Structures are given as C-alpha cells and as structure tokens.
Amino acid sequence: MKYLGDTSVLIHSLLAKPNLSQRAISLLGDENLEFYLSVASCWEIVTKTRSGKLVLPDTPAEFLTRALKLMLLQSLEITRLHALAVGELPDHHCDPFDRMLIAQATSGG
C-alpha cells in the first residue's frame, strides 16, 4: 500500500519525542508499505523556515535529505494533473499545501 505523508507527520516523526498517534508510528515502522514525500511538503518546509514559523536543527535541504534517507521516502513530484486537480477540490481546505497533498493523494497518479 502507498502512503503520502503530511508535512507535519514528517517533521514530528523525526523529533526525539514524536507527537504521533500509535497507528501512525506503527504504519511508519511497516517495511511493507511505500511512503512518499510530496515536493509540496518540501516547499512548505522551506517557506515556513524562511518566515520563522518553523525552526529546524539543520537547513531545510539537509533536513529533507536526511528525512528521505532515514524514512525511506520516495519523492512525489507535482504534475500538471495534480495542479489541475487542486481546482476541483471543495473550498473547505484553504491551505494551498494541504490542497496539493489532497489532490496528489486522490488523483491516483
């Protein structure tokens, strides 16, 4: 099964005391599952770090490179179809990064 991780799951899973549910911790430890990190999450981390809303122990590039290796994450690029799918989502999700993650997770590609 494939999973697309949310930005906050990525950040919290790398903390010394992760603030994740037992189910999330169990899923992240399952080697039979495929986990993806969206480029949108990388963009969100860089944006929040530059604005001071997120403080990381390393630069965003170092943090994300380490996360990809440690968590065996595959990168999920943003395609034209993903961008178009954002416009089809209902308006109850206003955060542009969350909208892209939803579009990617539901587009099947």
DSSP file (Angstrom, degrees, kcal/mol; ACC not computed):
  #  RESIDUE AA STRUCTURE BP1 BP2  ACC     N-H-->O    O-->H-N    N-H-->O    O-->H-N    TCO  KAPPA ALPHA  PHI   PSI    X-CA   Y-CA   Z-CA
    1    1 A M              0   0    0      0, 0.0    33,-2.8     0, 0.0     2,-0.4   0.000 360.0 360.0 360.0 147.6    0.0    0.0    0.0
    2    2 A K  E     -a   34   0A   0     31,-0.2     2,-0.4    33,-0.0    33,-0.2  -0.831 360.0-169.7-106.4 141.5    1.2    3.5   -0.7
    3    3 A Y  E     -a   35   0A   0     31,-2.8    33,-2.6    -2,-0.4     2,-0.6  -0.991  14.4-151.1-130.4 138.0    1.0    6.5    1.7
    4    4 A L  E     -a   36   0A   0     -2,-0.4     2,-0.2    31,-0.2    33,-0.2  -0.940  26.4-137.7-105.9 115.4    1.6   10.2    1.1
    5    5 A G        -     0   0    0     31,-2.3    33,-0.5    -2,-0.6     2,-0.2  -0.475   8.9-126.3 -78.4 141.2    2.9   11.7    4.3
    6    6 A D     >  -     0   0    0     -2,-0.2     4,-2.0     1,-0.1     3,-0.3  -0.491  26.9-113.0 -76.3 153.6    1.7   15.1    5.5
    7    7 A T  H  > S+     0   0    0      1,-0.2     4,-2.3     2,-0.2     5,-0.2   0.897 117.0  51.4 -56.5 -43.9    4.3   17.7    6.3
    8    8 A S  H  > S+     0   0    0      1,-0.2     4,-2.8     2,-0.2    -1,-0.2   0.850 106.6  54.2 -66.6 -33.1    3.6   17.7   10.0
    9    9 A V  H  > S+     0   0    0     -3,-0.3     4,-2.2     2,-0.2    -1,-0.2   0.920 109.0  49.5 -64.4 -42.7    3.9   13.9   10.1
   10   10 A L  H  X S+     0   0    0     -4,-2.0     4,-0.8     2,-0.2    -2,-0.2   0.952 114.4  43.7 -59.5 -50.1    7.4   14.1    8.5
   11   11 A I  H >< S+     0   0    0     -4,-2.3     3,-0.9     1,-0.2     4,-0.3   0.939 116.5  45.8 -63.0 -48.5    8.5   16.8   11.0
   12   12 A H  H >< S+     0   0    0     -4,-2.8     3,-1.0     1,-0.2    -1,-0.2   0.804 105.3  60.8 -68.5 -28.8    7.1   15.0   14.1
   13   13 A S  H 3< S+     0   0    0     -4,-2.2    -1,-0.2     1,-0.2    -2,-0.2   0.734 104.8  49.8 -71.9 -19.0    8.4   11.6   13.1
   14   14 A L  T << S+     0   0    0     -3,-0.9    -1,-0.2    -4,-0.8    -2,-0.2   0.437  89.6 101.7 -97.8   0.1   12.0   13.0   13.2
   15   15 A L  S <  S-     0   0    0     -3,-1.0    -3,-0.0    -4,-0.3    -4,-0.0  -0.470  83.3-116.8 -80.4 156.7   11.7   14.6   16.6
   16   16 A A  S    S+     0   0    0      1,-0.3    -1,-0.1    -2,-0.1    -4,-0.0   0.878 114.3  29.7 -60.0 -38.9   13.2   12.9   19.7
   17   17 A K  S    S-     0   0    0      2,-0.0    -1,-0.3    -5,-0.0    -3,-0.1  -0.788  93.2-149.2-121.5  86.1    9.7   12.6   21.2
   18   18 A P        -     0   0    0      0, 0.0     2,-1.0     0, 0.0    -5,-0.1  -0.252   8.6-143.7 -62.0 139.5    7.3   12.3   18.2
   19   19 A N        +     0   0    0     -7,-0.1     2,-0.3   -10,-0.1    -7,-0.1  -0.549  58.5 124.0 -99.1  64.6    3.9   13.7   18.7
   20   20 A L        -     0   0    0     -2,-1.0     2,-0.0    -8,-0.1   -11,-0.0  -0.882  64.5-103.9-125.8 155.0    2.2   11.0   16.6
   21   21 A S     >  -     0   0    0     -2,-0.3     4,-2.3     1,-0.1     5,-0.2  -0.308  35.0-111.1 -69.9 161.0   -0.6    8.5   17.2
   22   22 A Q  H  > S+     0   0    0      1,-0.2     4,-2.4     2,-0.2     5,-0.2   0.873 119.9  55.0 -60.7 -37.6    0.3    4.9   17.9
   23   23 A R  H  > S+     0   0    0      2,-0.2     4,-2.6     1,-0.2    -1,-0.2   0.923 107.9  48.0 -62.4 -44.4   -1.3    4.0   14.5
   24   24 A A  H  > S+     0   0    0      2,-0.2     4,-2.6     1,-0.2    -2,-0.2   0.920 112.3  48.8 -62.6 -43.7    0.9    6.5   12.7
   25   25 A I  H  X S+     0   0    0     -4,-2.3     4,-1.2     1,-0.2    -1,-0.2   0.901 112.1  49.5 -62.6 -40.7    4.0    5.2   14.4
   26   26 A S  H  < S+     0   0    0     -4,-2.4     4,-0.4     2,-0.2     3,-0.3   0.921 111.7  47.7 -64.1 -45.1    3.0    1.6   13.6
   27   27 A L  H >< S+     0   0    0     -4,-2.6     3,-1.4     1,-0.2    -2,-0.2   0.918 109.4  53.2 -62.7 -43.7    2.5    2.5    9.9
   28   28 A L  H 3< S+     0   0    0     -4,-2.6    -1,-0.2     1,-0.3    -2,-0.2   0.784 108.5  51.4 -63.7 -26.1    5.8    4.3    9.6
   29   29 A G  T 3< S+     0   0    0     -4,-1.2     2,-0.8    -3,-0.3    -1,-0.3   0.490  83.7 104.3 -88.2  -3.7    7.6    1.2   11.0
   30   30 A D    X   -     0   0    0     -3,-1.4     3,-1.4    -4,-0.4    -4,-0.0  -0.704  53.1-165.6 -84.7 110.9    6.0   -1.2    8.5
   31   31 A E  T 3  S+     0   0    0     -2,-0.8    -1,-0.2     1,-0.3    -4,-0.0   0.578  82.5  68.5 -73.1  -9.4    8.6   -2.0    5.9
   32   32 A N  T 3  S+     0   0    0      2,-0.1     2,-0.3    -3,-0.0    -1,-0.3   0.514  88.1  81.6 -86.3  -5.1    6.0   -3.5    3.6
   33   33 A L  S <  S-     0   0    0     -3,-1.4     2,-0.5    -6,-0.2   -31,-0.2  -0.710  74.4-132.2-102.6 152.6    4.4   -0.1    2.9
   34   34 A E  E     -a    2   0A   0    -33,-2.8   -31,-2.8    -2,-0.3     2,-0.4  -0.897  21.3-162.8-103.7 129.0    5.6    2.6    0.5
   35   35 A F  E     -a    3   0A   0     -2,-0.5    39,-2.4    37,-0.5     2,-0.3  -0.920   3.0-164.2-115.9 139.1    5.8    6.2    1.8
   36   36 A Y  E     -ab   4  74A   0    -33,-2.6   -31,-2.3    -2,-0.4     2,-0.5  -0.890  11.4-153.5-120.9 149.0    6.0    9.3   -0.4
   37   37 A L  E     - b   0  75A   0     37,-2.8    39,-2.7    -2,-0.3     2,-0.1  -0.988  23.2-135.8-119.8 120.0    7.0   12.8    0.4
   38   38 A S  E >>  - b   0  76A   0    -33,-0.5     4,-1.4    -2,-0.5     3,-0.9  -0.452  14.0-128.9 -74.1 145.1    5.4   15.4   -1.9
   39   39 A V  H 3> S+     0   0    0     37,-2.4     4,-2.5     1,-0.2     5,-0.2   0.794 111.4  67.1 -58.9 -27.6    7.5   18.2   -3.3
   40   40 A A  H 3> S+     0   0    0     36,-0.3     4,-2.4     1,-0.2    -1,-0.2   0.867  97.5  51.6 -61.6 -36.0    4.7   20.4   -1.9
   41   41 A S  H <> S+     0   0    0     -3,-0.9     4,-2.5     2,-0.2    -1,-0.2   0.886 108.3  50.8 -67.8 -38.7    5.9   19.4    1.6
   42   42 A C  H  X S+     0   0    0     -4,-1.4     4,-2.3     2,-0.2    -2,-0.2   0.937 111.7  47.8 -61.4 -45.6    9.4   20.4    0.7
   43   43 A W  H  X S+     0   0    0     -4,-2.5     4,-2.6     1,-0.2    -2,-0.2   0.902 111.4  50.8 -61.4 -42.8    8.2   23.7   -0.5
   44   44 A E  H  X S+     0   0    0     -4,-2.4     4,-2.8     2,-0.2     5,-0.2   0.913 109.8  49.8 -63.0 -43.3    6.1   24.2    2.7
   45   45 A I  H  X S+     0   0    0     -4,-2.5     4,-2.2     2,-0.2    -2,-0.2   0.918 112.7  46.5 -62.9 -44.1    9.1   23.4    4.9
   46   46 A V  H  X S+     0   0    0     -4,-2.3     4,-2.4     2,-0.2    -2,-0.2   0.926 113.9  48.9 -62.9 -44.7   11.3   25.9    3.1
   47   47 A T  H  X S+     0   0    0     -4,-2.6     4,-1.6     1,-0.2     6,-0.2   0.923 114.2  44.3 -61.8 -46.6    8.5   28.6    3.2
   48   48 A K  H  X>S+     0   0    0     -4,-2.8     6,-1.6     2,-0.2     5,-1.5   0.837 113.0  51.6 -70.9 -32.4    7.8   28.1    6.9
   49   49 A T  H ><5S+     0   0    0     -4,-2.2     3,-0.8    -5,-0.2    -2,-0.2   0.928 110.1  48.4 -68.0 -44.6   11.5   28.0    7.8
   50   50 A R  H 3<5S+     0   0    0     -4,-2.4    -2,-0.2     1,-0.2    -1,-0.2   0.835 112.0  49.5 -64.8 -32.4   12.2   31.3    5.9
   51   51 A S  H 3<5S-     0   0    0     -4,-1.6    -1,-0.2    -5,-0.2    -2,-0.2   0.576 114.4-116.1 -83.8  -8.5    9.2   33.0    7.6
   52   52 A G  T <<5S+     0   0    0     -3,-0.8    -3,-0.2    -4,-0.6    -4,-0.1   0.476  86.7 114.3  87.9   2.2   10.4   31.9   11.0
   53   53 A K  S   <S+     0   0    0     -5,-1.5     2,-0.4    -6,-0.2    -4,-0.2   0.642  78.2  41.1 -78.8 -14.6    7.3   29.7   11.6
   54   54 A L        -     0   0    0     -6,-1.6     2,-0.5    -9,-0.1    -2,-0.3  -0.997  67.2-163.3-137.1 129.8    9.4   26.6   11.7
   55   55 A V        -     0   0    0     -2,-0.4    -6,-0.1    -3,-0.1    -7,-0.0  -0.963  13.1-172.9-114.5 124.4   12.8   26.0   13.3
   56   56 A L        -     0   0    0     -2,-0.5    -2,-0.0     2,-0.2   -45,-0.0  -0.781  34.0-124.9-112.7 157.5   14.8   23.0   12.2
   57   57 A P  S    S+     0   0    0      0, 0.0     2,-0.2     0, 0.0    -1,-0.1   0.700  97.5  21.3 -72.4 -17.3   18.0   21.7   13.6
   58   58 A D  S    S-     0   0    0      1,-0.1    -2,-0.2     2,-0.0     0, 0.0  -0.721 103.9 -70.2-133.2-179.2   19.5   21.9   10.0
   59   59 A T     >  -     0   0    0     -2,-0.2     4,-2.9     1,-0.1     5,-0.2  -0.399  52.9-107.6 -67.4 157.6   18.9   23.8    6.8
   60   60 A P  H  > S+     0   0    0      0, 0.0     4,-2.8     0, 0.0     5,-0.3   0.902 121.2  53.1 -55.2 -40.5   15.7   22.6    5.0
   61   61 A A  H  > S+     0   0    0      2,-0.2     4,-2.1     1,-0.2     5,-0.2   0.921 112.5  43.1 -62.0 -43.9   17.9   20.9    2.4
   62   62 A E  H  > S+     0   0    0      2,-0.2     4,-2.3     1,-0.2    -1,-0.2   0.913 115.0  50.1 -67.7 -42.4   19.9   18.9    5.0
   63   63 A F  H  X S+     0   0    0     -4,-2.9     4,-2.4     1,-0.2    -2,-0.2   0.932 114.1  43.9 -61.0 -47.6   16.7   18.1    7.0
   64   64 A L  H  X S+     0   0    0     -4,-2.8     4,-2.5    -5,-0.2    -1,-0.2   0.873 112.1  52.2 -69.9 -37.5   14.8   16.9    3.9
   65   65 A T  H  X S+     0   0    0     -4,-2.1     4,-1.7    -5,-0.3    -1,-0.2   0.924 112.8  45.8 -62.7 -43.6   17.8   14.9    2.6
   66   66 A R  H  X S+     0   0    0     -4,-2.3     4,-3.2     2,-0.2     5,-0.3   0.910 112.1  51.9 -64.6 -42.4   18.2   13.2    6.0
   67   67 A A  H  X S+     0   0    0     -4,-2.4     4,-2.5     1,-0.2     6,-0.4   0.916 107.3  51.7 -61.8 -44.4   14.4   12.5    6.2
   68   68 A L  H  <>S+     0   0    0     -4,-2.5     5,-1.6     1,-0.2     4,-0.4   0.905 116.6  40.7 -59.2 -41.9   14.3   10.9    2.7
   69   69 A K  H ><5S+     0   0    0     -4,-1.7     3,-0.6     3,-0.2    -2,-0.2   0.946 117.7  44.9 -72.8 -49.3   17.1    8.5    3.7
   70   70 A L  H 3<5S+     0   0    0     -4,-3.2    -2,-0.2     1,-0.2    -3,-0.2   0.879 122.3  36.4 -64.2 -39.3   16.1    7.7    7.2
   71   71 A M  T 3<5S-     0   0    0     -4,-2.5    -1,-0.2    -5,-0.3    -2,-0.2   0.403 103.6-125.4 -97.1   2.6   12.4    7.2    6.4
   72   72 A L  T < 5 +     0   0    0     -3,-0.6   -37,-0.5    -4,-0.4     2,-0.2   0.908  48.6 174.2  53.5  46.2   13.0    5.5    3.0
   73   73 A L      < -     0   0    0     -5,-1.6     2,-0.4    -6,-0.4   -37,-0.2  -0.583  26.7-142.4 -86.5 144.5   10.7    8.1    1.4
   74   74 A Q  E     -b   36   0A   0    -39,-2.4   -37,-2.8    -2,-0.2     2,-0.3  -0.855  24.9-115.8-101.4 142.6   10.1    8.4   -2.3
   75   75 A S  E     -b   37   0A   0     -2,-0.4     2,-0.6   -39,-0.2   -37,-0.2  -0.602  21.1-155.1 -80.6 135.1    9.8   11.8   -3.8
   76   76 A L  E     -b   38   0A   0    -39,-2.7   -37,-2.4    -2,-0.3   -36,-0.3  -0.935  13.7-149.9-112.6 110.5    6.4   12.6   -5.3
   77   77 A E        -     0   0    0     -2,-0.6     2,-0.6   -39,-0.2   -39,-0.0  -0.306  19.0-111.2 -74.4 159.9    6.7   15.4   -8.0
   78   78 A I        -     0   0    0      4,-0.1     2,-0.2   -40,-0.0    -1,-0.1  -0.841  38.8-167.6 -93.3 123.7    3.9   17.8   -8.7
   79   79 A T     >  -     0   0    0     -2,-0.6     4,-2.3     1,-0.1     5,-0.2  -0.580  37.1-104.7-105.3 170.6    2.5   17.2  -12.2
   80   80 A R  H  > S+     0   0    0      1,-0.2     4,-2.4     2,-0.2     5,-0.2   0.889 122.5  54.8 -59.1 -40.1    0.1   19.3  -14.4
   81   81 A L  H  > S+     0   0    0      2,-0.2     4,-2.1     1,-0.2    -1,-0.2   0.882 106.8  50.3 -63.8 -38.2   -2.7   16.8  -13.5
   82   82 A H  H  > S+     0   0    0      2,-0.2     4,-1.4     1,-0.2    -1,-0.2   0.939 110.3  50.0 -62.9 -46.3   -2.1   17.4   -9.8
   83   83 A A  H  X S+     0   0    0     -4,-2.3     4,-0.7     1,-0.2     3,-0.3   0.900 112.6  46.7 -60.9 -41.0   -2.2   21.2  -10.3
   84   84 A L  H >< S+     0   0    0     -4,-2.4     3,-0.6     1,-0.2     4,-0.4   0.854 106.1  59.2 -69.0 -34.1   -5.5   20.9  -12.2
   85   85 A A  H >< S+     0   0    0     -4,-2.1     3,-1.2     1,-0.2     4,-0.5   0.799  93.3  67.2 -65.5 -28.3   -6.9   18.6   -9.6
   86   86 A V  H >< S+     0   0    0     -4,-1.4     3,-1.3    -3,-0.3    -1,-0.2   0.895  96.3  55.7 -57.4 -39.8   -6.4   21.3   -6.9
   87   87 A G  T << S+     0   0    0     -4,-0.7    -1,-0.3    -3,-0.6    -2,-0.2   0.661 102.4  56.5 -68.6 -16.0   -9.1   23.4   -8.7
   88   88 A E  T <  S+     0   0    0     -3,-1.2    -1,-0.2    -4,-0.4    -2,-0.2   0.515  85.4 103.5 -92.1  -7.1  -11.6   20.6   -8.5
   89   89 A L  S <  S-     0   0    0     -3,-1.3    10,-0.0    -4,-0.5    -3,-0.0  -0.435  80.4-103.5 -77.1 149.2  -11.4   20.3   -4.7
   90   90 A P    >   -     0   0    0      0, 0.0     3,-0.8     0, 0.0    -1,-0.1  -0.281  32.7-112.9 -64.5 160.4  -14.1   21.7   -2.4
   91   91 A D  T 3  S+     0   0    0      1,-0.2    -2,-0.0     3,-0.0     0, 0.0   0.395  95.7  93.4 -80.5   3.5  -13.3   25.0   -0.7
   92   92 A H  T 3  S+     0   0    0      1,-0.1     2,-0.6     2,-0.1    -1,-0.2   0.546  78.0  66.1 -77.9  -2.1  -13.2   23.7    2.9
   93   93 A H    <   +     0   0    0     -3,-0.8    -1,-0.1     1,-0.1    -4,-0.0  -0.935  59.4 165.7-114.3 105.6   -9.4   23.2    2.5
   94   94 A C        +     0   0    0     -2,-0.6    -1,-0.1     4,-0.0    -2,-0.1   0.758  43.1  98.1 -93.9 -27.3   -7.9   26.6    2.2
   95   95 A D     >  -     0   0    0      1,-0.2     4,-2.4     2,-0.1     5,-0.2  -0.476  66.4-146.7 -66.6 122.8   -4.2   25.9    2.9
   96   96 A P  H  > S+     0   0    0      0, 0.0     4,-1.7     0, 0.0    -1,-0.2   0.831  96.8  51.4 -63.6 -32.0   -2.5   25.6   -0.6
   97   97 A F  H  > S+     0   0    0      2,-0.2     4,-2.3     1,-0.2     5,-0.2   0.927 111.4  46.9 -70.1 -43.8    0.0   23.0    0.5
   98   98 A D  H  > S+     0   0    0      1,-0.2     4,-2.6     2,-0.2     5,-0.2   0.889 109.6  55.2 -63.2 -38.6   -2.8   20.8    2.0
   99   99 A R  H  X S+     0   0    0     -4,-2.4     4,-2.4     1,-0.2    -1,-0.2   0.899 108.4  47.7 -61.7 -39.9   -4.8   21.2   -1.2
  100  100 A M  H  X S+     0   0    0     -4,-1.7     4,-2.8     2,-0.2     5,-0.2   0.924 111.0  50.6 -68.0 -42.2   -1.9   20.0   -3.2
  101  101 A L  H  X S+     0   0    0     -4,-2.3     4,-2.6     2,-0.2    -2,-0.2   0.912 112.0  47.8 -61.1 -41.7   -1.4   17.0   -0.9
  102  102 A I  H  X S+     0   0    0     -4,-2.6     4,-2.0     2,-0.2    -1,-0.2   0.926 111.7  49.8 -63.5 -44.7   -5.1   16.1   -1.2
  103  103 A A  H  X S+     0   0    0     -4,-2.4     4,-1.1     1,-0.2    -2,-0.2   0.911 113.8  45.8 -61.0 -42.9   -5.0   16.5   -5.0
  104  104 A Q  H  X S+     0   0    0     -4,-2.8     4,-0.6     1,-0.2     5,-0.4   0.909 112.9  49.6 -66.7 -41.7   -2.0   14.2   -5.2
  105  105 A A  H  < S+     0   0    0     -4,-2.6    -1,-0.2     1,-0.2    -2,-0.2   0.814 118.4  38.4 -68.7 -29.5   -3.4   11.6   -2.8
  106  106 A T  H  < S+     0   0    0     -4,-2.0    -1,-0.2    -5,-0.2    -2,-0.2   0.538  98.8  75.3-100.3  -7.0   -6.7   11.4   -4.6
  107  107 A S  H  < S-     0   0    0     -4,-1.1    -1,-0.2    -3,-0.3    -2,-0.1   0.691  88.8-136.9 -80.9 -16.8   -5.5   11.7   -8.2
  108  108 A G     <        0   0    0     -4,-0.6    -3,-0.1    -3,-0.2    -4,-0.1   0.624 360.0 360.0  74.6  10.5   -4.2    8.1   -8.3
  109  109 A G              0   0    0     -5,-0.4    -1,-0.1   -28,-0.0    -4,-0.1   0.358 360.0 360.0-147.6 360.0   -1.1    9.2  -10.1
